[in-house]
Amino acid sequence: MVARRMQMLLRKAGGILLTVGGMVLVVKVLPLYLWPLALGIVLIWVGWQLYIYDRYF
């Protein structure tokens, strides 16, 4: 039980670190005029995740 919780914690921490690293790369590289495009993509993805939420939980 403890090993499973530790594995879940490490996986979540690793996911958060990868997410933050990816966000830092995008913020540093993406030109100002492409931010609306990036925001649109993120909103589409969040909307899709909300739409399919009931299928998984």
CHARMM-style PDB file with segment names, atoms N, HN, CA, C and O in Angstrom:
ATOM      1  N   MET     1       0.822  -1.188   0.000  1.00  0.00      PROA
ATOM      2  CA  MET     1       0.000   0.000   0.000  1.00  0.00      PROA
ATOM      3  C   MET     1       0.871   1.258   0.000  1.00  0.00      PROA
ATOM      4  O   MET     1       0.599   2.199  -0.746  1.00  0.00      PROA
ATOM      5  N   VAL     2       1.891   1.278   0.814  1.00  0.00      PROA
ATOM      6  HN  VAL     2       2.112   0.514   1.420  1.00  0.00      PROA
ATOM      7  CA  VAL     2       2.774   2.440   0.883  1.00  0.00      PROA
ATOM      8  C   VAL     2       3.546   2.602  -0.429  1.00  0.00      PROA
ATOM      9  O   VAL     2       3.742   3.719  -0.907  1.00  0.00      PROA
ATOM     10  N   ALA     3       3.979   1.484  -1.002  1.00  0.00      PROA
ATOM     11  HN  ALA     3       3.819   0.576  -0.613  1.00  0.00      PROA
ATOM     12  CA  ALA     3       4.716   1.545  -2.258  1.00  0.00      PROA
ATOM     13  C   ALA     3       3.829   2.093  -3.376  1.00  0.00      PROA
ATOM     14  O   ALA     3       4.300   2.847  -4.229  1.00  0.00      PROA
ATOM     15  N   ARG     4       2.561   1.721  -3.376  1.00  0.00      PROA
ATOM     16  HN  ARG     4       2.179   1.109  -2.683  1.00  0.00      PROA
ATOM     17  CA  ARG     4       1.645   2.201  -4.409  1.00  0.00      PROA
ATOM     18  C   ARG     4       1.428   3.707  -4.284  1.00  0.00      PROA
ATOM     19  O   ARG     4       1.392   4.426  -5.283  1.00  0.00      PROA
ATOM     20  N   ARG     5       1.283   4.176  -3.037  1.00  0.00      PROA
ATOM     21  HN  ARG     5       1.312   3.592  -2.225  1.00  0.00      PROA
ATOM     22  CA  ARG     5       1.110   5.618  -2.828  1.00  0.00      PROA
ATOM     23  C   ARG     5       2.361   6.379  -3.242  1.00  0.00      PROA
ATOM     24  O   ARG     5       2.272   7.459  -3.825  1.00  0.00      PROA
ATOM     25  N   MET     6       3.512   5.824  -2.945  1.00  0.00      PROA
ATOM     26  HN  MET     6       3.585   4.946  -2.471  1.00  0.00      PROA
ATOM     27  CA  MET     6       4.764   6.468  -3.315  1.00  0.00      PROA
ATOM     28  C   MET     6       4.884   6.533  -4.839  1.00  0.00      PROA
ATOM     29  O   MET     6       5.324   7.540  -5.393  1.00  0.00      PROA
ATOM     30  N   GLN     7       4.489   5.449  -5.506  1.00  0.00      PROA
ATOM     31  HN  GLN     7       4.132   4.631  -5.055  1.00  0.00      PROA
ATOM     32  CA  GLN     7       4.544   5.424  -6.965  1.00  0.00      PROA
ATOM     33  C   GLN     7       3.594   6.471  -7.553  1.00  0.00      PROA
ATOM     34  O   GLN     7       3.949   7.162  -8.508  1.00  0.00      PROA
ATOM     35  N   MET     8       2.397   6.590  -6.993  1.00  0.00      PROA
ATOM     36  HN  MET     8       2.108   6.029  -6.217  1.00  0.00      PROA
ATOM     37  CA  MET     8       1.448   7.590  -7.467  1.00  0.00      PROA
ATOM     38  C   MET     8       1.983   8.999  -7.238  1.00  0.00      PROA
ATOM     39  O   MET     8       1.844   9.867  -8.100  1.00  0.00      PROA
ATOM     40  N   LEU     9       2.588   9.225  -6.089  1.00  0.00      PROA
ATOM     41  HN  LEU     9       2.701   8.520  -5.388  1.00  0.00      PROA
ATOM     42  CA  LEU     9       3.147  10.534  -5.778  1.00  0.00      PROA
ATOM     43  C   LEU     9       4.283  10.891  -6.729  1.00  0.00      PROA
ATOM     44  O   LEU     9       4.364  12.021  -7.209  1.00  0.00      PROA
ATOM     45  N   LEU    10       5.157   9.931  -6.998  1.00  0.00      PROA
ATOM     46  HN  LEU    10       5.092   9.013  -6.607  1.00  0.00      PROA
ATOM     47  CA  LEU    10       6.261  10.182  -7.923  1.00  0.00      PROA
ATOM     48  C   LEU    10       5.760  10.445  -9.338  1.00  0.00      PROA
ATOM     49  O   LEU    10       6.292  11.303 -10.043  1.00  0.00      PROA
ATOM     50  N   ARG    11       4.738   9.706  -9.749  1.00  0.00      PROA
ATOM     51  HN  ARG    11       4.306   9.009  -9.177  1.00  0.00      PROA
ATOM     52  CA  ARG    11       4.181   9.903 -11.092  1.00  0.00      PROA
ATOM     53  C   ARG    11       3.536  11.285 -11.209  1.00  0.00      PROA
ATOM     54  O   ARG    11       3.714  11.973 -12.214  1.00  0.00      PROA
ATOM     55  N   LYS    12       2.792  11.686 -10.186  1.00  0.00      PROA
ATOM     56  HN  LYS    12       2.648  11.126  -9.370  1.00  0.00      PROA
ATOM     57  CA  LYS    12       2.156  12.995 -10.217  1.00  0.00      PROA
ATOM     58  C   LYS    12       3.194  14.108 -10.170  1.00  0.00      PROA
ATOM     59  O   LYS    12       3.077  15.096 -10.896  1.00  0.00      PROA
ATOM     60  N   ALA    13       4.202  13.958  -9.328  1.00  0.00      PROA
ATOM     61  HN  ALA    13       4.298  13.156  -8.739  1.00  0.00      PROA
ATOM     62  CA  ALA    13       5.262  14.972  -9.237  1.00  0.00      PROA
ATOM     63  C   ALA    13       6.017  15.069 -10.562  1.00  0.00      PROA
ATOM     64  O   ALA    13       6.338  16.167 -11.017  1.00  0.00      PROA
ATOM     65  N   GLY    14       6.297  13.935 -11.174  1.00  0.00      PROA
ATOM     66  HN  GLY    14       6.036  13.043 -10.805  1.00  0.00      PROA
ATOM     67  CA  GLY    14       6.966  13.939 -12.478  1.00  0.00      PROA
ATOM     68  C   GLY    14       6.112  14.607 -13.538  1.00  0.00      PROA
ATOM     69  O   GLY    14       6.630  15.349 -14.372  1.00  0.00      PROA
ATOM     70  N   GLY    15       4.822  14.358 -13.518  1.00  0.00      PROA
ATOM     71  HN  GLY    15       4.401  13.755 -12.840  1.00  0.00      PROA
ATOM     72  CA  GLY    15       3.915  14.996 -14.465  1.00  0.00      PROA
ATOM     73  C   GLY    15       3.864  16.500 -14.281  1.00  0.00      PROA
ATOM     74  O   GLY    15       3.832  17.252 -15.255  1.00  0.00      PROA
ATOM     75  N   ILE    16       3.857  16.933 -13.039  1.00  0.00      PROA
ATOM     76  HN  ILE    16       3.883  16.322 -12.248  1.00  0.00      PROA
ATOM     77  CA  ILE    16       3.842  18.375 -12.760  1.00  0.00      PROA
ATOM     78  C   ILE    16       5.138  19.018 -13.228  1.00  0.00      PROA
ATOM     79  O   ILE    16       5.116  20.094 -13.826  1.00  0.00      PROA
ATOM     80  N   LEU    17       6.271  18.368 -12.962  1.00  0.00      PROA
ATOM     81  HN  LEU    17       6.289  17.494 -12.477  1.00  0.00      PROA
ATOM     82  CA  LEU    17       7.557  18.917 -13.402  1.00  0.00      PROA
ATOM     83  C   LEU    17       7.640  19.010 -14.926  1.00  0.00      PROA
ATOM     84  O   LEU    17       8.125  20.005 -15.464  1.00  0.00      PROA
ATOM     85  N   LEU    18       7.170  17.981 -15.613  1.00  0.00      PROA
ATOM     86  HN  LEU    18       6.776  17.172 -15.176  1.00  0.00      PROA
ATOM     87  CA  LEU    18       7.171  18.021 -17.075  1.00  0.00      PROA
ATOM     88  C   LEU    18       6.245  19.112 -17.605  1.00  0.00      PROA
ATOM     89  O   LEU    18       6.574  19.789 -18.580  1.00  0.00      PROA
ATOM     90  N   THR    19       5.102  19.282 -16.972  1.00  0.00      PROA
ATOM     91  HN  THR    19       4.835  18.732 -16.180  1.00  0.00      PROA
ATOM     92  CA  THR    19       4.164  20.318 -17.383  1.00  0.00      PROA
ATOM     93  C   THR    19       4.761  21.706 -17.208  1.00  0.00      PROA
ATOM     94  O   THR    19       4.679  22.545 -18.106  1.00  0.00      PROA
ATOM     95  N   VAL    20       5.360  21.942 -16.052  1.00  0.00      PROA
ATOM     96  HN  VAL    20       5.426  21.261 -15.322  1.00  0.00      PROA
ATOM     97  CA  VAL    20       5.966  23.254 -15.794  1.00  0.00      PROA
ATOM     98  C   VAL    20       7.121  23.504 -16.762  1.00  0.00      PROA
ATOM     99  O   VAL    20       7.262  24.609 -17.287  1.00  0.00      PROA
ATOM    100  N   GLY    21       7.945  22.489 -17.001  1.00  0.00      PROA
ATOM    101  HN  GLY    21       7.830  21.592 -16.575  1.00  0.00      PROA
ATOM    102  CA  GLY    21       9.042  22.637 -17.956  1.00  0.00      PROA
ATOM    103  C   GLY    21       8.536  22.947 -19.354  1.00  0.00      PROA
ATOM    104  O   GLY    21       9.099  23.798 -20.043  1.00  0.00      PROA
ATOM    105  N   GLY    22       7.490  22.273 -19.776  1.00  0.00      PROA
ATOM    106  HN  GLY    22       7.032  21.581 -19.216  1.00  0.00      PROA
ATOM    107  CA  GLY    22       6.899  22.537 -21.083  1.00  0.00      PROA
ATOM    108  C   GLY    22       6.321  23.934 -21.178  1.00  0.00      PROA
ATOM    109  O   GLY    22       6.463  24.601 -22.203  1.00  0.00      PROA
ATOM    110  N   MET    23       5.669  24.380 -20.113  1.00  0.00      PROA
ATOM    111  HN  MET    23       5.553  23.838 -19.280  1.00  0.00      PROA
ATOM    112  CA  MET    23       5.112  25.729 -20.106  1.00  0.00      PROA
ATOM    113  C   MET    23       6.216  26.782 -20.185  1.00  0.00      PROA
ATOM    114  O   MET    23       6.071  27.784 -20.886  1.00  0.00      PROA
ATOM    115  N   VAL    24       7.305  26.560 -19.479  1.00  0.00      PROA
ATOM    116  HN  VAL    24       7.423  25.746 -18.910  1.00  0.00      PROA
ATOM    117  CA  VAL    24       8.419  27.507 -19.523  1.00  0.00      PROA
ATOM    118  C   VAL    24       8.997  27.577 -20.936  1.00  0.00      PROA
ATOM    119  O   VAL    24       9.291  28.665 -21.432  1.00  0.00      PROA
ATOM    120  N   LEU    25       9.158  26.434 -21.578  1.00  0.00      PROA
ATOM    121  HN  LEU    25       8.919  25.550 -21.175  1.00  0.00      PROA
ATOM    122  CA  LEU    25       9.665  26.428 -22.952  1.00  0.00      PROA
ATOM    123  C   LEU    25       8.726  27.177 -23.900  1.00  0.00      PROA
ATOM    124  O   LEU    25       9.176  27.962 -24.735  1.00  0.00      PROA
ATOM    125  N   VAL    26       7.443  26.934 -23.768  1.00  0.00      PROA
ATOM    126  HN  VAL    26       7.078  26.297 -23.090  1.00  0.00      PROA
ATOM    127  CA  VAL    26       6.479  27.595 -24.647  1.00  0.00      PROA
ATOM    128  C   VAL    26       6.485  29.101 -24.417  1.00  0.00      PROA
ATOM    129  O   VAL    26       6.460  29.871 -25.377  1.00  0.00      PROA
ATOM    130  N   VAL    27       6.517  29.529 -23.169  1.00  0.00      PROA
ATOM    131  HN  VAL    27       6.537  28.903 -22.389  1.00  0.00      PROA
ATOM    132  CA  VAL    27       6.497  30.957 -22.862  1.00  0.00      PROA
ATOM    133  C   VAL    27       7.730  31.654 -23.423  1.00  0.00      PROA
ATOM    134  O   VAL    27       7.636  32.776 -23.921  1.00  0.00      PROA
ATOM    135  N   LYS    28       8.880  30.999 -23.345  1.00  0.00      PROA
ATOM    136  HN  LYS    28       8.957  30.088 -22.940  1.00  0.00      PROA
ATOM    137  CA  LYS    28      10.110  31.621 -23.831  1.00  0.00      PROA
ATOM    138  C   LYS    28      10.204  31.639 -25.350  1.00  0.00      PROA
ATOM    139  O   LYS    28      10.824  32.540 -25.914  1.00  0.00      PROA
ATOM    140  N   VAL    29       9.601  30.663 -26.022  1.00  0.00      PROA
ATOM    141  HN  VAL    29       9.097  29.931 -25.564  1.00  0.00      PROA
ATOM    142  CA  VAL    29       9.792  30.507 -27.462  1.00  0.00      PROA
ATOM    143  C   VAL    29       8.663  31.122 -28.287  1.00  0.00      PROA
ATOM    144  O   VAL    29       8.912  31.642 -29.374  1.00  0.00      PROA
ATOM    145  N   LEU    30       7.448  31.073 -27.798  1.00  0.00      PROA
ATOM    146  HN  LEU    30       7.245  30.651 -26.915  1.00  0.00      PROA
ATOM    147  CA  LEU    30       6.288  31.472 -28.594  1.00  0.00      PROA
ATOM    148  C   LEU    30       6.230  32.993 -28.795  1.00  0.00      PROA
ATOM    149  O   LEU    30       6.219  33.741 -27.817  1.00  0.00      PROA
ATOM    150  N   PRO    31       6.194  33.454 -30.040  1.00  0.00      PROA
ATOM    151  CA  PRO    31       6.062  34.896 -30.299  1.00  0.00      PROA
ATOM    152  C   PRO    31       4.698  35.417 -29.824  1.00  0.00      PROA
ATOM    153  O   PRO    31       3.736  34.660 -29.693  1.00  0.00      PROA
ATOM    154  N   LEU    32       4.646  36.695 -29.580  1.00  0.00      PROA
ATOM    155  HN  LEU    32       5.427  37.310 -29.687  1.00  0.00      PROA
ATOM    156  CA  LEU    32       3.442  37.316 -29.026  1.00  0.00      PROA
ATOM    157  C   LEU    32       2.216  37.115 -29.921  1.00  0.00      PROA
ATOM    158  O   LEU    32       1.114  36.921 -29.409  1.00  0.00      PROA
ATOM    159  N   TYR    33       2.384  37.157 -31.234  1.00  0.00      PROA
ATOM    160  HN  TYR    33       3.280  37.314 -31.650  1.00  0.00      PROA
ATOM    161  CA  TYR    33       1.232  37.051 -32.127  1.00  0.00      PROA
ATOM    162  C   TYR    33       0.648  35.637 -32.199  1.00  0.00      PROA
ATOM    163  O   TYR    33      -0.442  35.455 -32.741  1.00  0.00      PROA
ATOM    164  N   LEU    34       1.347  34.639 -31.665  1.00  0.00      PROA
ATOM    165  HN  LEU    34       2.232  34.787 -31.225  1.00  0.00      PROA
ATOM    166  CA  LEU    34       0.808  33.269 -31.671  1.00  0.00      PROA
ATOM    167  C   LEU    34       0.079  32.903 -30.378  1.00  0.00      PROA
ATOM    168  O   LEU    34      -0.480  31.810 -30.279  1.00  0.00      PROA
ATOM    169  N   TRP    35       0.074  33.795 -29.391  1.00  0.00      PROA
ATOM    170  HN  TRP    35       0.528  34.683 -29.472  1.00  0.00      PROA
ATOM    171  CA  TRP    35      -0.600  33.482 -28.126  1.00  0.00      PROA
ATOM    172  C   TRP    35      -2.099  33.217 -28.291  1.00  0.00      PROA
ATOM    173  O   TRP    35      -2.615  32.299 -27.652  1.00  0.00      PROA
ATOM    174  N   PRO    36      -2.820  33.980 -29.120  1.00  0.00      PROA
ATOM    175  CA  PRO    36      -4.242  33.651 -29.309  1.00  0.00      PROA
ATOM    176  C   PRO    36      -4.446  32.235 -29.865  1.00  0.00      PROA
ATOM    177  O   PRO    36      -5.391  31.549 -29.475  1.00  0.00      PROA
ATOM    178  N   LEU    37      -3.577  31.800 -30.760  1.00  0.00      PROA
ATOM    179  HN  LEU    37      -2.809  32.357 -31.077  1.00  0.00      PROA
ATOM    180  CA  LEU    37      -3.661  30.446 -31.302  1.00  0.00      PROA
ATOM    181  C   LEU    37      -3.440  29.414 -30.199  1.00  0.00      PROA
ATOM    182  O   LEU    37      -4.177  28.433 -30.105  1.00  0.00      PROA
ATOM    183  N   ALA    38      -2.433  29.636 -29.375  1.00  0.00      PROA
ATOM    184  HN  ALA    38      -1.834  30.433 -29.453  1.00  0.00      PROA
ATOM    185  CA  ALA    38      -2.148  28.714 -28.273  1.00  0.00      PROA
ATOM    186  C   ALA    38      -3.315  28.679 -27.289  1.00  0.00      PROA
ATOM    187  O   ALA    38      -3.700  27.610 -26.815  1.00  0.00      PROA
ATOM    188  N   LEU    39      -3.872  29.839 -26.984  1.00  0.00      PROA
ATOM    189  HN  LEU    39      -3.560  30.707 -27.369  1.00  0.00      PROA
ATOM    190  CA  LEU    39      -5.017  29.897 -26.073  1.00  0.00      PROA
ATOM    191  C   LEU    39      -6.213  29.147 -26.651  1.00  0.00      PROA
ATOM    192  O   LEU    39      -6.911  28.436 -25.929  1.00  0.00      PROA
ATOM    193  N   GLY    40      -6.446  29.305 -27.940  1.00  0.00      PROA
ATOM    194  HN  GLY    40      -5.879  29.883 -28.527  1.00  0.00      PROA
ATOM    195  CA  GLY    40      -7.539  28.583 -28.584  1.00  0.00      PROA
ATOM    196  C   GLY    40      -7.354  27.074 -28.511  1.00  0.00      PROA
ATOM    197  O   GLY    40      -8.309  26.343 -28.247  1.00  0.00      PROA
ATOM    198  N   ILE    41      -6.148  26.612 -28.740  1.00  0.00      PROA
ATOM    199  HN  ILE    41      -5.373  27.206 -28.955  1.00  0.00      PROA
ATOM    200  CA  ILE    41      -5.864  25.172 -28.665  1.00  0.00      PROA
ATOM    201  C   ILE    41      -6.106  24.653 -27.251  1.00  0.00      PROA
ATOM    202  O   ILE    41      -6.699  23.591 -27.062  1.00  0.00      PROA
ATOM    203  N   VAL    42      -5.645  25.408 -26.267  1.00  0.00      PROA
ATOM    204  HN  VAL    42      -5.164  26.271 -26.420  1.00  0.00      PROA
ATOM    205  CA  VAL    42      -5.836  24.999 -24.873  1.00  0.00      PROA
ATOM    206  C   VAL    42      -7.319  24.963 -24.526  1.00  0.00      PROA
ATOM    207  O   VAL    42      -7.776  24.029 -23.868  1.00  0.00      PROA
ATOM    208  N   LEU    43      -8.071  25.960 -24.957  1.00  0.00      PROA
ATOM    209  HN  LEU    43      -7.700  26.720 -25.491  1.00  0.00      PROA
ATOM    210  CA  LEU    43      -9.504  25.978 -24.660  1.00  0.00      PROA
ATOM    211  C   LEU    43     -10.242  24.826 -25.334  1.00  0.00      PROA
ATOM    212  O   LEU    43     -11.154  24.242 -24.749  1.00  0.00      PROA
ATOM    213  N   ILE    44      -9.849  24.497 -26.564  1.00  0.00      PROA
ATOM    214  HN  ILE    44      -9.108  24.971 -27.040  1.00  0.00      PROA
ATOM    215  CA  ILE    44     -10.452  23.340 -27.242  1.00  0.00      PROA
ATOM    216  C   ILE    44     -10.149  22.065 -26.474  1.00  0.00      PROA
ATOM    217  O   ILE    44     -11.034  21.231 -26.285  1.00  0.00      PROA
ATOM    218  N   TRP    45      -8.919  21.904 -26.034  1.00  0.00      PROA
ATOM    219  HN  TRP    45      -8.199  22.581 -26.189  1.00  0.00      PROA
ATOM    220  CA  TRP    45      -8.535  20.700 -25.294  1.00  0.00      PROA
ATOM    221  C   TRP    45      -9.292  20.613 -23.966  1.00  0.00      PROA
ATOM    222  O   TRP    45      -9.781  19.543 -23.604  1.00  0.00      PROA
ATOM    223  N   VAL    46      -9.393  21.727 -23.239  1.00  0.00      PROA
ATOM    224  HN  VAL    46      -8.995  22.596 -23.532  1.00  0.00      PROA
ATOM    225  CA  VAL    46     -10.115  21.720 -21.954  1.00  0.00      PROA
ATOM    226  C   VAL    46     -11.586  21.409 -22.187  1.00  0.00      PROA
ATOM    227  O   VAL    46     -12.186  20.642 -21.433  1.00  0.00      PROA
ATOM    228  N   GLY    47     -12.167  21.993 -23.214  1.00  0.00      PROA
ATOM    229  HN  GLY    47     -11.680  22.616 -23.826  1.00  0.00      PROA
ATOM    230  CA  GLY    47     -13.561  21.701 -23.529  1.00  0.00      PROA
ATOM    231  C   GLY    47     -13.777  20.236 -23.853  1.00  0.00      PROA
ATOM    232  O   GLY    47     -14.767  19.647 -23.419  1.00  0.00      PROA
ATOM    233  N   TRP    48     -12.879  19.647 -24.598  1.00  0.00      PROA
ATOM    234  HN  TRP    48     -12.075  20.126 -24.951  1.00  0.00      PROA
ATOM    235  CA  TRP    48     -12.996  18.226 -24.933  1.00  0.00      PROA
ATOM    236  C   TRP    48     -12.870  17.366 -23.673  1.00  0.00      PROA
ATOM    237  O   TRP    48     -13.595  16.384 -23.515  1.00  0.00      PROA
ATOM    238  N   GLN    49     -11.959  17.731 -22.790  1.00  0.00      PROA
ATOM    239  HN  GLN    49     -11.370  18.529 -22.918  1.00  0.00      PROA
ATOM    240  CA  GLN    49     -11.798  16.972 -21.546  1.00  0.00      PROA
ATOM    241  C   GLN    49     -13.059  17.050 -20.691  1.00  0.00      PROA
ATOM    242  O   GLN    49     -13.453  16.058 -20.078  1.00  0.00      PROA
ATOM    243  N   LEU    50     -13.688  18.209 -20.645  1.00  0.00      PROA
ATOM    244  HN  LEU    50     -13.368  19.015 -21.143  1.00  0.00      PROA
ATOM    245  CA  LEU    50     -14.949  18.328 -19.908  1.00  0.00      PROA
ATOM    246  C   LEU    50     -16.054  17.515 -20.569  1.00  0.00      PROA
ATOM    247  O   LEU    50     -16.892  16.933 -19.880  1.00  0.00      PROA
ATOM    248  N   TYR    51     -16.063  17.473 -21.887  1.00  0.00      PROA
ATOM    249  HN  TYR    51     -15.382  17.946 -22.446  1.00  0.00      PROA
ATOM    250  CA  TYR    51     -17.083  16.721 -22.616  1.00  0.00      PROA
ATOM    251  C   TYR    51     -16.972  15.220 -22.358  1.00  0.00      PROA
ATOM    252  O   TYR    51     -17.991  14.547 -22.198  1.00  0.00      PROA
ATOM    253  N   ILE    52     -15.749  14.684 -22.314  1.00  0.00      PROA
ATOM    254  HN  ILE    52     -14.921  15.230 -22.444  1.00  0.00      PROA
ATOM    255  CA  ILE    52     -15.579  13.245 -22.142  1.00  0.00      PROA
ATOM    256  C   ILE    52     -15.384  12.849 -20.680  1.00  0.00      PROA
ATOM    257  O   ILE    52     -15.115  11.680 -20.406  1.00  0.00      PROA
ATOM    258  N   TYR    53     -15.507  13.772 -19.740  1.00  0.00      PROA
ATOM    259  HN  TYR    53     -15.726  14.722 -19.963  1.00  0.00      PROA
ATOM    260  CA  TYR    53     -15.258  13.494 -18.323  1.00  0.00      PROA
ATOM    261  C   TYR    53     -16.144  12.366 -17.802  1.00  0.00      PROA
ATOM    262  O   TYR    53     -15.663  11.503 -17.068  1.00  0.00      PROA
ATOM    263  N   ASP    54     -17.424  12.353 -18.163  1.00  0.00      PROA
ATOM    264  HN  ASP    54     -17.815  13.054 -18.759  1.00  0.00      PROA
ATOM    265  CA  ASP    54     -18.351  11.348 -17.650  1.00  0.00      PROA
ATOM    266  C   ASP    54     -18.028   9.943 -18.119  1.00  0.00      PROA
ATOM    267  O   ASP    54     -18.420   8.977 -17.464  1.00  0.00      PROA
ATOM    268  N   ARG    55     -17.339   9.800 -19.213  1.00  0.00      PROA
ATOM    269  HN  ARG    55     -17.020  10.585 -19.746  1.00  0.00      PROA
ATOM    270  CA  ARG    55     -17.005   8.474 -19.728  1.00  0.00      PROA
ATOM    271  C   ARG    55     -15.990   7.749 -18.853  1.00  0.00      PROA
ATOM    272  O   ARG    55     -15.974   6.519 -18.805  1.00  0.00      PROA
ATOM    273  N   TYR    56     -15.148   8.505 -18.167  1.00  0.00      PROA
ATOM    274  HN  TYR    56     -15.161   9.505 -18.207  1.00  0.00      PROA
ATOM    275  CA  TYR    56     -14.059   7.899 -17.404  1.00  0.00      PROA
ATOM    276  C   TYR    56     -14.320   7.877 -15.902  1.00  0.00      PROA
ATOM    277  O   TYR    56     -13.714   7.078 -15.188  1.00  0.00      PROA
ATOM    278  N   PHE    57     -15.212   8.739 -15.407  1.00  0.00      PROA
ATOM    279  HN  PHE    57     -15.705   9.388 -15.987  1.00  0.00      PROA
ATOM    280  CA  PHE    57     -15.446   8.786 -13.964  1.00  0.00      PROA
ATOM    281  C   PHE    57     -16.889   8.617 -13.613  1.00  0.00      PROA
ATOM    282  OT1 PHE    57     -17.245   8.633 -12.435  1.00  0.00      PROA
TER     283      PHE     57
END
